[in-house]
Every structure is written in structure tokens, then in C-alpha cells.
Amino acid sequence: MRFRKRSPLNKVKKSQVQHSESQPAPSEESISASLGQNLQQIRQTVGNSTDIIIREVRIGKDGGQIIAILYTDGLVDKNIVSDFIMKSMMLDSSLSEDVNRRIQISSNVLQILKDYALTIGDIRDITDFDTLYNALLSGDAIILIDGETKGIVVSARGWKDRGVTEPASENVIRGPREGFSETLGTNTALIRRKIKDPNLWLETKQIGRVTKTDVAVMYIKGIANHKLVEEVHERLNRIDIDGILESGYIEELIQDETFTPFPTVYNSERPDVIAAELLEGKVAILIDGTPFVLVVPALFVSFLHSAEDYYQRADISSFIRIIRYVGIFISLLGPSLYVAITTFHQEMLPTSLLIGLAAQREAVPFPAFIEALMMEMTFEILREAGVRMPKYIGAAVSIVGTLVIGQAAVEAGIISAAMVIVVSITAISSFVLPAYNMSIAFRMLRFPLMGLAASFGLYGIIVGGIALILHLCSLRSFGVPYMSPLAPLIPADNKDTLIRLPHWMMVSRPRLLNQKNVNRQNNASSRKSRE
């Protein structure tokens, strides 16, 4: 596997470093032994924000020890704070006589609280304010003790989330109905439910100088190529930006090619799809705050496959894939072929059809290219309006707008009826693509191909197709050829590309992704079970 350095990311990195040099460096001041001084500094830093709750309590036999409990309202589970922290700390509530005596005679109150009082499993020490602010604003509770230069971070995260619902962008008839949410912990748990293997490793880091967004890298140790994992970490570590609000930020900063309409980073909001990609030897990148999980490397054929292809029988899945490829061909070349044939190659049409088209176009004042361009732009505007408008209005506007505008344009003699049919079939065919970002790429390429068809006819379409194929073959995603296993051709890996063979025949993983753990199953055992 070959990896390349990305100059666009390096340029962004250089400009961002210059910007960061003009900003003051973050303070790494240590926590003071004076509780009052620590609380005063915290209040000044957060601007006395009303959602930062600071509660001072006394513990010990005579209430001689003062501690402070800090948390962010709305990010913590208040039941955890009240039941497992407050009650454990309040005088004569949960602290036993032995614990009170230990606190009174010991100088290490922090260790006593961790060993005898706190009943929460996930706790850790903090010594500086940077770590304190990060934990406090991430939903953890902080315990500061007067006279101690350390604090305690208690895991109490419990904000409201959307929960596990059906994915809106990847619908299936047969298959799981669960999708990712905006909470990182929920998303990692959904993948863990699919792959119960200790070799499923999860490494988390924070990206964004201001947002400090949690980004997790997940892969299966022993299946994923270690060079690929290192490359993913290297590209993530090179990101220097003030904020990450969605996975699209990460995707644009780590992708191999910038000036291409084709996506080189795969994304999905289905846990079963991500689990399948991990089993192939790929690496998943999960970002807190978004239900879309990134997968690298991305192959062109992956965007043409649906999750349901693996839940139906192989013959049914293969037939549906063939229909999908036909729809993709129509979506990309439908208007271009119509423009080229009606403008330059009328002899290719039957005489009766040619006479009918000529009669329709007799009153149309525009050439076929302008006619197709107007219809395509109108449909794109209607599609975008339907997406952005309120849910219950958008569908009605799209349907009514398409019918009314199309019928009125034909009756007014601006557009021919044949052009309305071609554009409608093209628009419907574009919806067969399972991946929305790949569908956008084909919609964008439709317009330059229409221009080539209007200028040079079928020869222009052929030249544009050759240029498109050459461009696709030149792309790489994290060192892997974008068109593999078609180019370069790897016959052993073509069992799940254009068609899908039965599961018992797909005994190996893609060889460009795996060099060590290639075997997926025991073929002999599969045959024996079928017999």
C-alpha cells in the first residue's frame, strides 16, 4: 500500500499555524492548594456563566474540610451528581464514622475520598486548569479539595440525545432499522454490538482549538493494515483548526484529492454498514456531534452498493445492482445522448420517431442544448427547494411544481414533450444511487457532458467519457486506487463489485487492504454446512 503526502492539507496547516502563532498560547497553570483562589479563577475564566454550577460543602467529623463540586448544567446527569457525589460527600449522610475519622486525621483527603467515599467507577486525577476546563465543559463533574493541589474528575455525562432511530438517508426494506445519533458514546456502542471482538480498538483524540471535538478512530487490530492506521492518525494530527462541527470538516481536511467531484471518503449513518467496512480492513472515524461516520479508504464501487445487497439472496442482489448501474448510466448520459442524437446524428433514429420529434420541435425556439439546460436547472432548483422547505410542504411543492411547470412549458411551446420525458427519466434514475454525495457528483458531471454533446455530438460524449475514466483511475484514497478492484484488475476481489456472488464464495478480503489476515471464512466448512 502506497501513501502520498497531501500538499493541500499542508497548505492549510501552514496558514493555520501562522494564525495560531498570533494567538496567545493556552495556559497550563497548575491547580492551587487554596480552594478559594481556584474557584475565583474558574469564575473569572468562564465569565460567571450561569450554567456552571459550583457547590461548596463541608465534610469530615466536625465539617472542618471544605470541598467544591463543579459541573455544567445540561451536560451532566443530575441523578449521578446528587446520588453518587453529593450524598457521598455530605456530612453525616453517607460518610461513615471511620471515613470521617480518616479525613480528620489524614493529610491526603483526596485519596481517602477516592478509596472510601466515591461510588462511581470512572474517576481520575487532574492537576492543571486546562484539563479541568476540558472535563468540566465536556459534561464531567469536578471535585476540588481545600489544601490539595489535585482535583478529581468524575464521569457524570448525561445530556439529552436523539436516541437510536431509523436512518433517514439510507433506507432499506430488509435489514436493521437502527442508525447513529449525535452522541459519540452511543455510536461506538452500536458498533460494539455488531463486533464483539477485543481486537476492535478505539482511539480517541480531540480536534479543534476552541470546540475540542472528540474524534475516535476505530479499526480491527490484525485485519486493518497498520500503515493505514498510522496514516489516518498522521492526517488527523496535522489538522489545526478552531472548530469541528460535523464530519464534513474532517472529510475535507484529510481527503487525498481536492479538485474532484467524486468523494474519496465514504460516510454512512448505519452501524451495520460501518461494521461491514471494518471487517473489510478499513478504518472508521467517528466524530462527536454528527450521526455520519467516515470510512477510509473509499472505493468507487462502495458508493454504488447498498446495505440491502447483502441481506437478499445473491441472485436478487445482483439483479438489483444491474438495474442500479443502468440507472446510473441514464442519470449521467441521458440528456447528453438526446442532445447529440437530435442535433448531429438524426440518422440513428427510426423515420417515424424522427418525424414525431421534428414535429414537436417545430415550434420550440431554442436548440436542444438550451432546452435541456433550462429543464435540468429547473429540476435542480425544484429538488433543492423541496429539501430546504418544511417537511410537509416540500414534497407537495416538488410534485406540483414539476407537473405544472412541465405541462405549461410544453403548451407554451418553450420545451418539447420529448425533452420533458428525457429529463424526468434522468431525474428518477439519479435517485437509484444509495450514496447522496456520489449522486451529486453525477448530477454535476451531467452539465459538461451536455455541453460536449452540443458541440461535438457523440464524439464529444466519447471524449468526455474517456477523460472521466482517466480521472477516476488517477484518484487514490489513502494510498488505495479509487477504481480497484476494477483498475487495477484483481479477479479474486471482483466477487462483490458489479454483481455479488453468494457469501460462501467470498472467502477472502480485498488484497489491497489486507496483506496478513486475508481469509474471511473457512470455505470447506461452509460447503459442508450447505450439504
C-alpha positions as CSV (number, residue, x, y, z in Angstrom):
1,M,0.0,0.0,0.0
2,R,1.4,3.4,-1.1
3,F,0.6,6.6,0.7
4,R,1.2,10.2,-0.6
5,K,1.7,13.4,1.2
6,R,-1.1,15.8,0.7
7,S,0.0,19.3,-0.3
8,P,-3.5,20.9,0.2
9,L,-3.6,19.9,3.8
10,N,0.0,21.1,4.3
11,K,-1.0,24.5,3.0
12,V,-4.0,24.7,5.3
13,K,-1.8,23.6,8.1
14,K,0.8,26.3,7.4
15,S,-1.7,29.1,7.3
16,Q,-3.4,27.8,10.4
17,V,-0.1,27.6,12.3
18,Q,0.7,31.2,11.3
19,H,-2.7,32.2,12.7
20,S,-2.2,30.2,15.9
21,E,1.2,31.8,16.4
22,S,-0.6,35.2,16.6
23,Q,-2.9,33.9,19.3
24,P,-1.8,33.6,23.0
25,A,-0.7,30.1,24.0
26,P,-3.2,28.2,26.2
27,S,-2.3,28.4,29.9
28,E,-1.3,25.2,31.7
29,E,-1.4,26.7,35.2
30,S,-1.5,24.1,37.9
31,I,-4.3,23.9,40.5
32,S,-3.5,25.8,43.7
33,A,-3.8,24.5,47.2
34,S,-6.2,27.3,48.0
35,L,-9.8,26.3,47.1
36,G,-11.0,29.9,47.2
37,Q,-8.3,31.0,44.8
38,N,-9.1,28.1,42.4
39,L,-12.8,28.9,42.4
40,Q,-12.2,32.6,41.8
41,Q,-10.0,31.9,38.8
42,I,-12.6,29.4,37.4
43,R,-15.4,32.0,37.8
44,Q,-13.3,34.7,36.0
45,T,-12.3,32.3,33.2
46,V,-15.9,31.1,32.4
47,G,-17.2,34.7,32.9
48,N,-19.5,33.8,35.8
49,S,-21.6,31.7,33.3
50,T,-24.9,30.7,35.0
51,D,-24.8,27.2,33.7
52,I,-21.5,26.4,35.5
53,I,-22.7,25.2,38.9
54,I,-20.3,25.5,41.9
55,R,-21.4,23.9,45.1
56,E,-19.2,24.1,48.3
57,V,-19.8,21.6,51.0
58,R,-18.1,20.6,54.3
59,I,-17.0,17.1,55.1
60,G,-15.3,15.4,58.0
61,K,-16.4,14.7,61.5
62,D,-16.7,18.4,62.5
63,G,-17.1,19.7,59.0
64,G,-13.6,21.0,59.0
65,Q,-12.8,20.0,55.4
66,I,-14.2,22.2,52.6
67,I,-14.6,20.8,49.1
68,A,-16.3,22.2,46.0
69,I,-18.3,20.3,43.4
70,L,-18.4,21.8,39.9
71,Y,-20.5,20.7,36.9
72,T,-22.1,22.2,33.8
73,D,-25.9,22.3,33.9
74,G,-27.4,20.4,30.9
75,L,-24.3,18.3,30.2
76,V,-24.4,16.1,33.3
77,D,-26.8,13.6,34.7
78,K,-28.1,15.3,37.8
79,N,-29.1,12.0,39.3
80,I,-25.4,10.9,39.3
81,V,-24.4,14.2,40.8
82,S,-27.0,14.1,43.6
83,D,-27.0,10.4,44.4
84,F,-23.4,9.3,43.8
85,I,-21.5,12.6,44.6
86,M,-23.5,14.9,46.8
87,K,-24.8,12.1,49.1
88,S,-21.4,10.5,49.3
89,M,-19.8,13.8,50.4
90,M,-22.4,15.4,52.6
91,L,-21.6,15.3,56.4
92,D,-23.4,12.6,58.4
93,S,-25.2,11.4,55.2
94,S,-23.1,8.7,53.6
95,L,-19.7,9.1,55.1
96,S,-19.2,6.6,57.9
97,E,-17.7,7.3,61.2
98,D,-14.5,5.6,60.1
99,V,-14.2,7.7,56.9
100,N,-14.9,10.9,58.9
101,R,-12.1,9.9,61.3
102,R,-9.7,9.2,58.5
103,I,-10.5,12.6,56.9
104,Q,-9.9,14.3,60.2
105,I,-6.5,12.7,60.9
106,S,-5.1,12.3,57.4
107,S,-3.5,14.8,55.2
108,N,-4.4,13.1,52.0
109,V,-8.1,13.7,51.8
110,L,-8.2,13.2,48.1
111,Q,-7.1,9.6,48.3
112,I,-9.5,8.8,51.1
113,L,-12.4,10.1,49.1
114,K,-11.4,8.0,46.1
115,D,-10.9,4.9,48.2
116,Y,-13.8,5.1,50.6
117,A,-16.4,7.6,49.6
118,L,-17.0,7.9,45.9
119,T,-19.1,5.1,44.5
120,I,-18.6,5.9,40.8
121,G,-16.2,3.7,38.7
122,D,-14.8,6.2,36.3
123,I,-12.7,8.8,38.2
124,R,-9.3,10.3,37.5
125,D,-7.0,13.0,38.9
126,I,-6.3,16.4,37.4
127,T,-3.5,18.8,38.2
128,D,-3.9,21.7,35.8
129,F,-6.7,24.1,34.8
130,D,-6.7,23.2,31.1
131,T,-7.7,19.6,31.9
132,L,-10.2,20.9,34.4
133,Y,-11.9,23.2,31.9
134,N,-11.9,20.4,29.2
135,A,-13.6,17.9,31.6
136,L,-16.0,20.5,33.0
137,L,-17.2,21.6,29.6
138,S,-17.4,18.0,28.4
139,G,-20.0,17.0,30.9
140,D,-17.9,15.6,33.8
141,A,-18.2,16.7,37.4
142,I,-15.1,18.2,39.2
143,I,-14.3,17.8,42.9
144,L,-11.8,20.3,44.3
145,I,-10.5,20.0,47.9
146,D,-9.1,22.8,50.0
147,G,-5.5,22.2,50.7
148,E,-5.0,19.8,47.8
149,T,-3.2,20.6,44.5
150,K,-5.1,18.0,42.7
151,G,-8.7,17.5,41.8
152,I,-11.0,14.6,40.9
153,V,-12.8,14.2,37.6
154,V,-16.0,12.1,38.0
155,S,-17.7,10.8,34.9
156,A,-21.2,12.2,35.0
157,R,-22.1,12.8,31.4
158,G,-25.8,12.6,30.7
159,W,-27.1,15.1,28.2
160,K,-30.2,14.5,26.2
161,D,-29.7,12.9,22.8
162,R,-31.9,12.0,19.8
163,G,-31.6,8.3,20.6
164,V,-31.3,5.4,18.2
165,T,-33.7,6.0,15.3
166,E,-34.0,4.7,11.7
167,P,-31.5,6.3,9.3
168,A,-33.2,9.0,7.1
169,S,-30.7,8.8,4.2
170,E,-30.2,5.1,3.9
171,N,-33.5,3.3,3.9
172,V,-33.7,-0.5,3.4
173,I,-36.6,-2.9,3.1
174,R,-34.8,-5.7,4.8
175,G,-32.2,-5.0,7.4
176,P,-31.6,-3.3,10.7
177,R,-33.6,-0.2,11.4
178,E,-31.1,1.5,13.8
179,G,-28.9,4.4,12.9
180,F,-26.2,6.5,14.5
181,S,-27.0,9.5,16.7
182,E,-25.1,12.7,17.6
183,T,-23.6,11.1,20.7
184,L,-20.2,9.5,20.3
185,G,-20.7,7.0,23.1
186,T,-23.9,5.8,21.6
187,N,-22.3,5.3,18.2
188,T,-19.3,3.4,19.5
189,A,-21.7,1.1,21.5
190,L,-23.8,0.4,18.3
191,I,-20.6,-0.8,16.6
192,R,-19.6,-2.8,19.6
193,R,-22.9,-4.6,19.5
194,K,-22.1,-5.7,15.9
195,I,-18.5,-6.7,16.5
196,K,-17.8,-8.3,19.9
197,D,-14.1,-8.8,19.4
198,P,-11.4,-7.5,21.8
199,N,-9.3,-6.6,18.7
200,L,-11.8,-3.9,17.8
201,W,-9.7,-1.0,19.0
202,L,-10.9,2.6,19.7
203,E,-8.5,5.5,20.0
204,T,-9.9,9.0,20.8
205,K,-8.4,12.4,20.4
206,Q,-9.7,16.0,20.5
207,I,-9.5,18.2,17.4
208,G,-10.3,21.9,17.4
209,R,-8.6,24.6,19.4
210,V,-12.0,26.1,20.5
211,T,-14.6,23.3,20.1
212,K,-12.2,20.5,21.3
213,T,-14.4,17.9,19.5
214,D,-13.9,14.3,20.4
215,V,-12.8,12.3,17.3
216,A,-12.5,8.5,17.6
217,V,-10.5,6.2,15.3
218,M,-11.9,2.6,15.2
219,Y,-10.4,-0.4,13.5
220,I,-9.9,-4.1,14.0
221,K,-6.4,-5.0,15.0
222,G,-4.9,-7.7,12.9
223,I,-7.3,-7.0,10.0
224,A,-6.7,-3.3,9.2
225,N,-3.3,-2.5,7.8
226,H,-1.1,-0.8,10.4
227,K,0.3,1.6,7.8
228,L,-3.3,2.7,7.0
229,V,-4.0,3.3,10.7
230,E,-0.8,5.3,11.1
231,E,-1.7,7.4,8.0
232,V,-5.1,8.2,9.4
233,H,-3.6,9.3,12.7
234,E,-1.0,11.4,10.9
235,R,-3.6,13.2,8.9
236,L,-5.8,13.8,11.9
237,N,-2.9,15.1,13.9
238,R,-2.0,17.6,11.2
239,I,-5.4,19.3,11.5
240,D,-5.1,22.6,13.2
241,I,-8.4,24.4,13.1
242,D,-10.5,26.3,15.6
243,G,-13.6,24.1,15.4
244,I,-15.0,20.8,14.1
245,L,-18.8,20.9,13.9
246,E,-19.5,18.0,11.6
247,S,-17.7,15.1,9.9
248,G,-17.6,17.1,6.7
249,Y,-14.8,19.3,8.3
250,I,-12.7,16.2,8.8
251,E,-13.5,14.7,5.4
252,E,-12.4,17.8,3.6
253,L,-9.2,18.1,5.6
254,I,-8.0,14.5,5.2
255,Q,-9.1,13.6,1.7
256,D,-6.5,12.9,-1.0
257,E,-7.8,15.0,-3.8
258,T,-9.5,18.4,-3.5
259,F,-10.4,19.2,-7.1
260,T,-12.6,16.3,-8.0
261,P,-16.4,15.9,-7.9
262,F,-16.1,12.3,-6.6
263,P,-15.9,11.7,-2.8
264,T,-12.8,9.9,-1.7
265,V,-14.0,9.4,1.9
266,Y,-17.0,7.2,2.5
267,N,-19.7,8.1,5.1
268,S,-22.7,6.3,6.5
269,E,-25.1,6.6,9.3
270,R,-25.8,2.8,9.5
271,P,-23.9,0.7,12.2
272,D,-24.2,-2.4,10.0
273,V,-22.5,-0.7,7.1
274,I,-19.7,0.6,9.3
275,A,-19.2,-2.9,10.9
276,A,-19.0,-4.5,7.4
277,E,-16.4,-1.9,6.3
278,L,-14.3,-2.6,9.4
279,L,-14.4,-6.3,8.7
280,E,-13.0,-5.5,5.2
281,G,-10.0,-4.0,6.9
282,K,-10.9,-0.3,6.7
283,V,-10.7,2.4,9.3
284,A,-13.8,4.2,10.7
285,I,-13.6,7.8,12.0
286,L,-16.4,8.8,14.4
287,I,-17.0,12.5,15.3
288,D,-18.9,13.6,18.3
289,G,-22.0,15.7,17.3
290,T,-22.8,14.0,14.0
291,P,-24.5,10.7,13.0
292,F,-22.4,10.3,9.9
293,V,-19.3,8.1,10.4
294,L,-16.4,8.3,7.9
295,V,-14.6,5.3,6.5
296,V,-11.3,5.2,4.7
297,P,-10.1,4.2,2.2
298,A,-13.1,4.7,0.0
299,L,-13.6,2.8,-3.3
300,F,-15.7,3.9,-6.2
301,V,-17.8,0.7,-6.1
302,S,-18.6,1.2,-2.4
303,F,-20.7,4.2,-3.3
304,L,-22.8,2.1,-5.7
305,H,-23.6,-0.7,-3.2
306,S,-26.5,-0.7,-0.8
307,A,-26.6,-2.3,2.6
308,E,-29.6,-4.4,1.5
309,D,-27.5,-6.0,-1.2
310,Y,-26.0,-8.3,1.5
311,Y,-29.3,-9.2,3.1
312,Q,-31.1,-10.5,0.0
313,R,-30.1,-13.6,-2.0
314,A,-27.2,-13.3,-4.3
315,D,-29.2,-13.5,-7.5
316,I,-31.7,-10.9,-6.3
317,S,-28.9,-8.6,-5.2
318,S,-27.1,-8.9,-8.5
319,F,-30.2,-8.2,-10.5
320,I,-30.9,-5.0,-8.4
321,R,-27.3,-3.9,-8.9
322,I,-27.6,-4.3,-12.6
323,I,-30.7,-2.1,-12.6
324,R,-28.8,0.4,-10.4
325,Y,-26.0,0.6,-12.9
326,V,-28.4,1.1,-15.8
327,G,-30.0,3.9,-13.8
328,I,-26.6,5.5,-13.2
329,F,-25.8,5.3,-16.9
330,I,-29.1,7.0,-17.7
331,S,-28.6,9.6,-15.0
332,L,-25.2,10.6,-16.4
333,L,-25.7,10.4,-20.1
334,G,-29.5,10.6,-20.8
335,P,-29.8,14.3,-21.7
336,S,-26.4,14.2,-23.4
337,L,-27.3,11.4,-25.7
338,Y,-30.6,13.1,-26.6
339,V,-28.9,16.4,-27.4
340,A,-26.2,14.6,-29.5
341,I,-28.6,12.5,-31.5
342,T,-31.2,15.2,-32.2
343,T,-28.5,17.7,-33.1
344,F,-25.9,15.7,-35.1
345,H,-27.0,12.1,-35.6
346,Q,-30.6,12.1,-36.7
347,E,-29.9,9.2,-39.0
348,M,-29.7,7.0,-35.9
349,L,-33.4,7.4,-35.2
350,P,-36.2,5.5,-37.0
351,T,-38.0,7.6,-39.5
352,S,-41.3,7.6,-37.7
353,L,-39.7,8.7,-34.4
354,L,-37.6,11.3,-36.2
355,I,-40.7,12.8,-37.8
356,G,-42.5,12.9,-34.5
357,L,-39.6,14.7,-32.8
358,A,-39.3,17.2,-35.6
359,A,-43.0,18.0,-35.3
360,Q,-42.6,18.6,-31.6
361,R,-39.6,20.8,-32.0
362,E,-41.0,22.8,-34.9
363,A,-42.5,25.4,-32.6
364,V,-39.6,25.3,-30.0
365,P,-37.4,28.5,-30.4
366,F,-34.3,27.1,-28.6
367,P,-31.8,24.4,-29.7
368,A,-31.8,21.1,-27.9
369,F,-28.9,22.0,-25.6
370,I,-30.5,25.2,-24.3
371,E,-33.8,23.3,-23.9
372,A,-32.1,20.6,-21.9
373,L,-30.1,23.1,-19.8
374,M,-33.2,25.0,-18.8
375,M,-35.1,21.8,-17.8
376,E,-32.2,20.4,-15.8
377,M,-31.6,23.7,-14.0
378,T,-35.4,24.0,-13.3
379,F,-35.5,20.5,-11.8
380,E,-32.4,21.0,-9.7
381,I,-33.9,24.2,-8.3
382,L,-37.2,22.3,-7.5
383,R,-35.2,19.5,-5.9
384,E,-33.2,21.9,-3.7
385,A,-36.4,23.8,-2.8
386,G,-38.1,20.6,-1.8
387,V,-35.2,19.6,0.5
388,R,-34.9,23.0,2.2
389,M,-38.6,23.7,2.6
390,P,-40.6,22.4,5.6
391,K,-41.2,18.7,5.5
392,Y,-44.9,18.6,4.8
393,I,-44.7,21.4,2.2
394,G,-41.5,20.3,0.3
395,A,-42.9,17.2,-1.3
396,A,-46.1,18.9,-2.4
397,V,-44.1,21.8,-3.9
398,S,-41.8,19.4,-5.8
399,I,-44.6,17.4,-7.3
400,V,-46.9,20.3,-8.1
401,G,-44.0,22.5,-9.4
402,T,-42.8,19.7,-11.7
403,L,-46.2,18.9,-13.2
404,V,-47.4,22.5,-13.5
405,I,-44.1,23.9,-14.9
406,G,-43.6,21.0,-17.3
407,Q,-47.1,21.0,-18.7
408,A,-47.2,24.8,-19.0
409,A,-43.8,24.8,-20.8
410,V,-44.9,22.3,-23.3
411,E,-48.2,24.1,-24.0
412,A,-46.4,27.4,-24.4
413,G,-44.0,25.9,-27.0
414,I,-40.9,26.6,-24.9
415,I,-40.0,22.9,-24.3
416,S,-40.8,19.9,-26.3
417,A,-42.6,17.0,-24.8
418,A,-39.8,14.6,-25.6
419,M,-37.3,16.7,-23.6
420,V,-39.7,16.6,-20.6
421,I,-39.7,12.8,-20.8
422,V,-35.9,12.6,-21.0
423,V,-35.3,14.9,-18.1
424,S,-37.9,13.2,-16.0
425,I,-36.4,9.7,-16.6
426,T,-32.9,11.2,-15.9
427,A,-34.1,12.7,-12.6
428,I,-35.8,9.5,-11.5
429,S,-32.7,7.5,-12.4
430,S,-30.4,9.7,-10.3
431,F,-32.3,8.5,-7.2
432,V,-31.1,4.9,-7.5
433,L,-27.7,5.9,-6.2
434,P,-27.5,4.9,-2.5
435,A,-24.8,7.5,-1.7
436,Y,-26.1,11.1,-1.8
437,N,-22.6,12.6,-2.3
438,M,-21.9,10.3,-5.3
439,S,-25.3,11.3,-6.7
440,I,-24.3,14.9,-6.6
441,A,-21.1,14.1,-8.5
442,F,-23.1,12.6,-11.3
443,R,-25.5,15.5,-11.4
444,M,-22.6,17.9,-11.7
445,L,-21.0,16.0,-14.5
446,R,-24.2,15.9,-16.5
447,F,-23.8,19.5,-17.5
448,P,-20.3,19.5,-19.0
449,L,-21.3,16.3,-20.9
450,M,-24.3,18.1,-22.3
451,G,-22.0,20.9,-23.5
452,L,-19.7,18.4,-25.2
453,A,-22.7,16.7,-26.8
454,A,-24.0,20.0,-28.1
455,S,-20.6,20.9,-29.5
456,F,-19.2,17.6,-31.0
457,G,-22.1,15.1,-30.8
458,L,-21.3,11.5,-29.8
459,Y,-17.6,12.2,-30.3
460,G,-17.7,14.8,-27.6
461,I,-19.5,12.3,-25.3
462,I,-16.9,9.6,-26.0
463,V,-14.0,12.1,-25.3
464,G,-15.7,13.2,-22.1
465,G,-16.2,9.6,-21.0
466,I,-12.6,8.8,-21.7
467,A,-11.4,11.8,-19.7
468,L,-13.8,10.8,-16.9
469,I,-12.4,7.3,-16.7
470,L,-8.8,8.5,-16.8
471,H,-9.6,10.9,-13.9
472,L,-11.2,8.1,-11.9
473,C,-8.3,5.8,-12.5
474,S,-5.9,8.6,-11.3
475,L,-7.6,9.0,-7.9
476,R,-6.4,7.4,-4.7
477,S,-8.0,7.2,-1.3
478,F,-5.4,6.8,1.4
479,G,-3.0,5.1,-1.0
480,V,-5.5,2.7,-2.5
481,P,-6.5,3.1,-6.1
482,Y,-10.0,4.5,-6.3
483,M,-11.2,2.2,-9.0
484,S,-9.9,-1.0,-7.5
485,P,-10.5,-3.9,-7.9
486,L,-11.6,-3.0,-11.5
487,A,-8.5,-0.9,-12.2
488,P,-6.1,-2.4,-11.4
489,L,-8.0,-5.5,-12.2
490,I,-7.9,-8.1,-9.4
491,P,-10.1,-11.0,-10.4
492,A,-10.2,-12.6,-6.9
493,D,-11.7,-9.4,-5.5
494,N,-14.4,-8.9,-8.1
495,K,-16.8,-11.3,-6.4
496,D,-18.5,-8.3,-4.9
497,T,-18.3,-5.4,-7.4
498,L,-20.6,-5.4,-10.4
499,I,-22.5,-8.4,-9.1
500,R,-22.5,-10.2,-5.8
501,L,-21.7,-13.9,-5.5
502,P,-23.1,-16.0,-2.6
503,H,-21.5,-15.4,0.8
504,W,-19.9,-18.8,0.8
505,M,-17.9,-17.9,-2.3
506,M,-16.4,-14.7,-0.8
507,V,-13.8,-16.4,1.2
508,S,-11.2,-13.6,1.2
509,R,-10.9,-9.9,2.0
510,P,-9.7,-7.4,-0.5
511,R,-6.0,-7.9,-1.0
512,L,-5.2,-4.2,-1.4
513,L,-6.4,-3.6,2.1
514,N,-5.1,-6.7,3.8
515,Q,-1.8,-8.4,3.5
516,K,-1.9,-10.7,6.5
517,N,-5.4,-11.6,7.6
518,V,-6.9,-12.3,4.2
519,N,-9.2,-15.3,4.9
520,R,-12.8,-14.3,5.7
521,Q,-14.2,-17.8,6.3
522,N,-13.5,-21.5,6.0
523,N,-14.8,-22.4,2.6
524,A,-14.8,-26.1,3.4
525,S,-16.9,-25.7,6.5
526,S,-19.4,-23.6,4.5
527,R,-19.8,-26.2,1.8
528,K,-20.2,-28.9,4.5
529,S,-22.9,-27.0,6.2
530,R,-24.8,-26.5,3.0
531,E,-24.6,-30.1,2.2
